[in-house]
Structure formats: C-alpha cells, structure tokens
C-alpha cells in the first residue's frame, strides 16, 4: 500500500509540473510565479517548504528519544518566524524583485553585494540540500523497501523535473499540497494518540510482524558471587562484562553481563534449526563448522547463544538481570542480532513504552485530553522506558552496540536536560558545565535568527503581489507551523508511550507510531515523507537557481542577459544542482543528517541576517561592510563547525582536543558577523564619505 | 522605497515598523527568559505551573501560542486605516504584471 501511495504522489507532482510549465516561460513566471500567488496559498506553501524532514520526522524522533529536549527545536524553529514577520517580510518584498540580494543591494547598486549574497544563497542551499537528499534515501529504504541509492535517485529526478519544468509555480503548489497534508496528517495522528491514552499494559502491534504483540523484556533474579552472576537460565554462564562509566566520577552507571545460554530449538531441514529469541524465530545452520552449537537438554535440542543482560534493581530492591538487545559486527564482518544471525526474520525489536503511571489513575488513562496527556507523562510517578545505546569493542574485536531501556521519571523526561546536559552533574568540572550551557544558548540563538535568513524562505516573499500579502502569508505560515510544532510533541510522546521506537534510528518514530494504528496511516506517512523532501528540496533548488541566474551569472560575466537566457540558465542550474544533490546524497549516506541542517541554520544566521538587519536599521551600513559581513559569516560559521568536537570525532581525533570547544558556532559567528559589518562600514564610510540611505525610515 | 510613498504612507510604514520592533523585542525577552531559566535554573522547569503542566511544557507551548497571537495582533495593528492611503501593492514589483491567483 505504501508503494501505491508513493506512486500516486509522484504522479500528482509530475501532473502539477506539466500543468504549470506554461506559466514558467518568462523570468517572472519561472523565478517568482509572476508574483501572483494568493497569500493564503503562499502561507501554507511557506509551511510546506519550511517543515522539512528534520522538522517532521527528526523532531518527533528526538522527542521520543530525549523527551522535552527534542521539543526545544520546535520552539526555536517557530520563534524564528517572529523575526521574519516583524522585521523582514514586508521590507524584503518592497525592496526586492527576484532574490534577497535585490533587497540587500537596493541602496548600494554594488555588484559585490550581489555576488556575496548569491554565493551565500548557494552555500546555504547546498548545505541544506544534502541532508534532505540523504534523508530521502534513509527514509525511502525502510518505508518503501527501495535501496538508499535508488531512493535518492528517484527523489532527485522527480525534483529536477518539477523545478526545471514548472519553476516557482509548480514548487509553490507542491509545497502547498505538502503543507496541507502535513497539518492534516499530524492532527489525525494526534487524535489517535489521545484516544489511545497511556497504559503500562497495552502495547500496539509490533512493526513488520502482523499480529505479534510488542515484546516485553524479561528479567531474572541474579546473585553476584565473586564478580560472577548466577542466574536460573538453562545452561547459563557468564562470558563477558561491560560497564558504562561516568566520565567525571568514574562511577559505573550501567553494568552489562554477556550470558552464554541454551535456547530450545526446533529442527528445520537436514541440519537447520529455528529457535524463538525475543519473539523472533531466526534460523541456525547446525552443520559442523557453521559455528553454532546444538546441545541436547532434557532430551530436546537447544542452540547455544550469547546475549547481553543489564544488572538492575528489581521492584523489591533485589538485584535482577534485565534483557537488552544488541547488534554485533564480528571480526569476519558477519552480523549478529541478539545472538542469532542477522536476517529478515531476525531484526531488532521496537523499544520504549511507559511502565508506570500515577496510582490514582488506575491501570490506564483511557482516552485523554491534550493537556491531560502531557500532565500524566510529566508526573514524577510516571516511568518512561527511554532507549539508550552502549557502543564498545570487545577484546576479540567484536563491535558491539547494546540497546537498553533506561527507566526515567516523567518529571525528568518532560523537562530540559536529557540531550542538553544543562545541570552540573556530580564531579563535573565547571568548564564543562559552562561549555554545555554555551552550546545550548548558541543553538537557541541560531534557531531564532536562522529561520528568517534561509534562502528558500526569503524567495517566497517575491511570489506574492504586495508587501501586505507577504505579511499575511507569513502570519498564515506562523499559525500553520506553530500548530504543527505543537502536534510534534504529541507525535513524539505518542511514539515512546506506544513502544513504537526503532532503537537504531530516531527518524522512524513517527512512521512506526503511524504503523501502530494500521497500515493505511503508515502508507500515508510514507507518501507524506516523500512530498516533504520534495517540497523542501524544490524550494532550495529554486533559491540556488535564482541566485546563479540572477545574482552570479551577470556579475561574474559582466554582461546583461536576455530574459530567455536567464530562464534557460535557471532551468540548467536546477538540473545541475539537482544532480549534485543526488551525488552528494549518495556520497554522504552515513553522515548524520542533523549535523548539516545545523550547518545551514548557523551559516544563514551568520551570513545573511546581520546584513539584512543592519541594511534595514543602520544608516551607516556600507556596501563593503555588508559584503565583509556576509563573507565572514559564511567562513566563520562553516570553519567553526569543521573545528568543533563533533567533527573532531568524525576525523578520528579526541574531541577534547578540538580547537572549537562547543559544537554550535552561532554564539561566536553571529556576533562576529555584526561586529565586522560595523567596523568595516565605519572604516569605509569615512573613506567613501557616505553610508546607506535606509529605506524604511 | 521611501521616495515612492506619500507622507501619510511613510508615516504609516514607520508606525508599522515601530510596532514590529517593539513586538520583536517583547517576544525576544520572553524567549530569552525561557533560555535563561533552562540554562541556570533547569530544576524550575519540572515544577507544576499551569493546568497540570510543568513549567517547561507550559512555557514551551506558551511561546508557540504567543507567537501565533502576536502575529494576529500585529496584522490587526497593521491594517490600512480607512482614511489612509493603501501602502503595500507596489507598481512594478509584480514581474510580468501577473494576475493574483485564487
């Protein structure tokens, strides 16, 4: 069904492109839809283009994994629109025609501004484009069963046809379509979550195995004698131990034992056996030399497996071992899931769930209101089973990833702190606490200031006929996006409360939540994930296309081009940027998507916003100051990210030795860009004897 | 831009700008308050605050709802006065003289 919905959506998109291609023949038609889009349509299209995969699936996943900290992104992403509405929207429309560099350059007529602004649009668009393409491949793979490679190619091809054919008009209607779908679908799914309520006993159906109840992790009583666990499991013996250690205090925060044990097996073929492990029935090759040991116990065949158990305290205070899941990459490259061979029949199970709710509620809440649901989940008596990971390599060279659940009080889950450690933990050096807090402030600053400077948002001010329409469409966007971000909270907590968590990727939380309500909603979310990628990518390609054809080409080649040549160039650039997006989307397959989205926001906030604000509100801003601010903003934001601890880990270095001590560059690069603009403007104003003539005063 | 506007229109634009800047500053202060409490008093965020919600959820949802309310209020304040000229639609700003679509 998911494939059918996908094909229908592709057909609709191509039909829109074909229908609107006639209107894309002129410069105004191709780049700004003749500035004839109704403000209501433009407002919903704003929402459809802005709510990228990072907003839709990324935030839901972060809330499901980290609780309230994921919602901080929703708050920051929405708050940025206030800057867009109150100070950017109308001046942008009045002062520009095709691109935001028109507005920047309105008072200066300096080719350098157009070049710098065009370059900035190109850089931000590409940084934003790549994670969208990577996200397309990552999502299409599990949702539609298509490989990452083909997922990126299909999405990239459809987007190229859409943009090169229909230009801004087709982009607008696809974004409008996507915005409407996202809001409707999120509302439907939220109502379903509220009707389900919260129950520690009831779980939705398991993903991919129709009719199979979500798995409950077993626990067994244990006594530790001489450092060895003693448990009552058939043929069990301890073969390994791993502990997660607090970096500040050296205390062990989680201890795991690796048990070798016997699991009842059933003969399947000549030498084969199947055995039920965590509700799955993987196949074992019992032939000599296969590596699997089949042993007889009580006259029945058993297969010997190894799996990891976490040492915890039971409800009565006694020590217990609790099941975990794990993926192991063996030295020969083979992969084991929960002690059995990796296969379609043996994947990791879903995790999450709520194991306790306040006693006065009883066994379950039943259908609840929106405020009541959040109130129950943030209660200190509520216990959320939060998915966590422990990565390490054993002495034998096995690369282990243990997925375990951390019982977390609702009062802790629903306040900041799980992803951004703002509170000083025992033994934490004051400098670490300070850097953690600066990192958080830097992120919130970049989100607040980055939104209104994103190129695919800025070009949408030119698709409406007037400044008033630009303002009204921004208000529609704020209402739609605000509503959607409120709903993300319900989708995120609904996914964790319903045990709909894929432990390997947070991005699948919303789709798995939808699947827990049936295949129809899952098929819908698959199709919407596709249109979400399409809507954002098409906007970015349009922004890049406009900046090259309108800002860069004429200035670099120092000549005027005809309208026909500009449209032709725009279409060619759309194809080239689309192909670059496909290639990078495949090449950066393993890159964390959120890294590059963060880059785009940081670069936009550092390069574009200081120039925009100072051009509007500071009379002494000069062309040289604006150019310097844009270039310093690009270089400092990108440079600081490349020197950050997270990137240092990716280079294979110790993150503590990274030259930039925090991951978010905004707190440095944004003020730096402002300072550079002021200093250069003051210096050049004295030399030029003039500054900008502000236009809005 | 200013050179295309009459005196009344310019005054109206200036009024809108002042309103916009003031509302931005107010919202920025509320947003900054959220960030400051999260950073320096994170435990306060877990305290029950309003309608059974803790401060974190109430403040976060409040920031989103206030943004929507501010947007609507701003639009009301920016409506063209009945007696005033109609700034906004700007001849020449519509490439190819396109017709507004519904």
Interface residues (C-beta under 8 A of the other chain):
Chain A: X26 X27 X28 X29 X31 X32 X33 X34 X35 X36 X37 X38 X41 X68 X71 X72 X74 X75 X78 X79 X81 X82 X83 X85 X86 X87 X90 X91 X93 X94 X95 X97 X98 X106 X371 X372 X374 X375 X378 X411 X412 X414 X415 X416 X417 X422 X423 X437 X440 X441 X444 X448 X465 X466 X467 X468 X469 X471 X472 X474 X475 X478 X479 X482 X483 X485 X486 X489 X695 X696 X697
Chain B: X1 X2 X13 X14 X16 X17 X20 X21 X23 X24 X27 X28 X31 X34 X35 X38 X39 X40 X42 X43 X45 X46 X51 X52 X53 X54 X55 X56 X57 X60 X61 X63 X64 X65 X67 X68 X70 X71 X72 X74 X75 X78 X80 X87 X88 X89 X90 X93 X94 X95 X96 X97 X98 X99 X100 X101 X102
